[in-house]
């Protein structure tokens, strides 16, 4: 499954950028600095992901920095021959090998639970694609170890939903601290307050900031 492409993507992007530029002077500066920005460019730095892959990415990254998540993903890819596993592939591998790749036992349990649900049909990618955001979040958070942060990330990464923000995401919070020149790491409530002015394009606003976070990691040798 690939992320849906809007038929009017160029028009939508121009409209969304215009709204964000008017609504938030900080985002206006970021937008003007990279006028040709692709809102999904930061995802190009990650492995190709279907819905299960996006869930794996989000679970692996729980409570980790961008750099640590990238290292864990690389080890998981190595374990599965250079790509992220499908649900059935993950179930066939020894859980101890996943632990060796850097996943905690709790995360391994969550991923195996997810894989079983995809395998037996309790979770169906095509059906999930058709649901509203809140119903997807409710469905995914029924799985132990999946919270709103994980589900919200999947909405952006796998489903390209346009009005999603991840208030608890550490990379986003750090990017906001830098972009808005805050003297502290913003709380999730502060992130939501800042992002409120971005509606109905909070995903695009978040993507500008995520890109800044990923670019910072790439340019910092100590983070590799």
C-alpha positions in Angstrom: 0.0 0.0 0.0 1.3 3.4 -0.9 0.1 6.7 0.4 -2.8 8.1 -1.6 -1.9 10.9 -4.0 -4.4 13.8 -4.3 -5.4 14.4 -7.9 -5.2 18.1 -7.2 -1.9 17.8 -5.3 -0.2 21.0 -6.6 -3.3 23.1 -6.1 -3.8 21.6 -2.6 -0.2 22.3 -1.7 -0.4 25.9 -2.8 -3.6 26.5 -0.9 -2.2 24.8 2.3 1.1 26.7 2.1 -0.8 29.9 1.7 -2.9 29.2 4.8 0.1 28.2 6.9 2.1 31.3 5.8 -0.7 33.6 6.7 -1.5 31.8 10.0 1.9 31.4 11.5 5.0 33.7 10.8 7.4 31.0 12.0 6.1 28.5 9.4 6.0 31.3 6.9 9.8 31.6 7.4 10.3 27.9 7.0 8.1 27.8 3.9 10.0 30.7 2.3 13.3 29.1 3.1 12.4 25.9 1.1 9.9 27.0 -1.6 10.1 23.7 -3.4 9.6 21.6 -0.3 7.9 18.2 -0.8 5.8 17.7 2.4 6.7 14.0 2.3 10.4 14.5 1.6 11.4 13.6 5.1 9.8 10.2 4.6 12.2 9.6 1.6 14.9 9.1 4.3 13.0 6.2 5.7 12.4 2.7 4.4 9.4 2.2 2.1 6.4 1.5 4.3 2.9 0.0 4.0 0.5 0.3 6.9 2.1 -2.5 8.9 5.6 -1.0 8.2 4.4 2.4 9.4 3.2 0.8 12.6 6.5 -0.9 13.0 8.3 2.4 12.5 6.1 4.1 15.1 6.4 1.3 17.7 10.2 1.1 17.2 10.5 4.8 17.7 8.5 5.0 21.0 10.5 7.0 23.5 13.5 7.1 21.2 15.3 10.0 19.4 15.3 10.2 15.6 18.9 8.9 15.5 18.2 5.9 17.7 15.1 5.0 15.7 17.0 5.1 12.5 19.7 2.8 13.9 17.1 0.3 15.1 15.3 0.4 11.8 18.6 -0.3 10.0 19.2 -3.3 12.1 15.6 -4.6 11.5 16.1 -4.2 7.8 19.4 -6.1 8.0 17.5 -8.9 9.8 15.0 -9.2 7.0 17.3 -8.9 4.0 17.3 -5.2 3.5 13.7 -4.2 4.0 11.1 -3.9 6.7 9.1 -7.1 7.2 5.5 -7.8 6.3 3.3 -9.0 9.2 3.8 -12.7 8.3 7.5 -12.4 8.0 7.7 -10.8 11.5 5.8 -13.7 13.0 8.2 -16.2 11.5 11.4 -14.7 13.0 12.7 -15.7 16.4 11.7 -12.9 18.9 15.2 -13.0 20.3 16.5 -11.8 16.9 14.2 -8.8 17.2 15.5 -8.2 20.7 19.1 -8.3 19.3 18.1 -5.7 16.7 17.3 -3.3 19.5 13.6 -3.7 20.2 12.5 -4.1 23.8 10.4 -7.2 24.7 7.4 -4.9 25.2 7.7 -3.6 21.7 8.2 -7.0 20.3 5.0 -8.2 22.0 3.1 -5.2 20.5 4.4 -5.9 17.0 3.6 -9.6 17.2 0.1 -8.8 18.4 -0.3 -6.4 15.5 1.1 -8.9 13.0 -1.4 -11.6 14.3 -4.3 -9.1 13.9 -3.2 -8.4 10.3 -2.8 -12.1 9.6 -6.3 -13.1 10.9 -8.2 -10.1 9.5 -8.9 -8.2 12.7 -6.9 -5.4 11.1 -7.3 -4.9 7.3 -5.3 -2.2 5.6 -7.9 -1.5 2.8 -10.7 -1.2 5.3 -8.7 1.0 7.6 -7.9 3.4 4.7 -11.6 4.2 4.3 -12.1 5.1 8.0 -12.1 8.7 9.5 -9.1 9.6 11.5 -10.7 9.2 14.9 -12.0 5.8 14.1 -8.6 4.6 13.0 -7.0 5.9 16.2 -9.7 4.2 18.2 -9.2 0.9 16.3 -5.4 0.9 16.6 -5.3 1.9 20.2 -7.2 -1.2 21.1 -3.8 -3.0 20.7 -1.8 -3.0 23.9 1.3 -0.8 23.4 -0.4 1.4 20.7 -1.2 4.8 22.0 -2.5 7.9 20.2 1.1 9.0 19.3 1.7 5.8 17.4 -1.7 5.9 15.6 -1.3 9.6 14.7 2.0 8.9 13.1 0.5 6.2 11.0 -2.2 8.6 9.8 0.6 10.9 8.4 3.1 8.3 7.2 0.9 5.6 5.7 -2.4 7.4 5.0 -1.4 11.0 4.2 -4.1 12.5 6.3 -3.9 16.3 6.1 -4.9 17.5 9.6 -2.9 15.4 12.1 -0.3 16.5 14.7 1.7 14.4 17.1 1.9 16.5 20.2 4.0 13.9 22.2 6.6 13.3 19.5 10.0 14.2 20.8 11.5 15.1 17.4 8.6 17.4 16.7 8.8 19.0 20.1 12.6 19.6 19.6 12.0 21.0 16.2 9.3 23.4 17.6 11.7 24.5 20.3 14.3 25.4 17.7 12.0 27.0 15.1 10.1 29.0 17.7 13.3 29.8 19.7 11.8 28.5 22.9 13.9 28.3 26.1 12.3 25.0 27.0 11.1 21.8 25.4 7.4 22.4 24.7 4.8 20.1 26.4 2.3 18.2 24.3 -0.3 20.8 25.3 1.9 23.6 24.1 2.5 21.8 20.8 -1.3 21.5 20.3 -1.7 25.2 21.1 0.9 26.2 18.6 -0.5 23.8 15.9 -4.1 25.0 16.4 -3.5 27.9 14.1 -2.4 25.4 11.3 -5.8 23.8 11.0 -6.9 22.2 8.7 -3.3 21.6 7.5 -1.6 20.5 10.6 0.0 17.5 8.9 1.8 19.9 6.4 2.9 22.2 9.3 4.2 19.2 11.1 6.0 17.9 8.0 8.0 21.1 7.7 9.2 20.7 11.3 9.8 16.9 10.9 12.0 17.7 7.9 14.0 20.1 10.0 14.5 17.4 12.6 15.6 14.8 10.1 17.9 17.2 8.3 19.5 18.1 11.6 20.2 14.5 12.3 21.7 13.9 8.9 24.0 16.9 9.2 25.2 16.0 12.7 27.9 13.3 12.6 27.5 12.6 16.3 23.9 11.6 15.7 24.6 8.9 13.0 
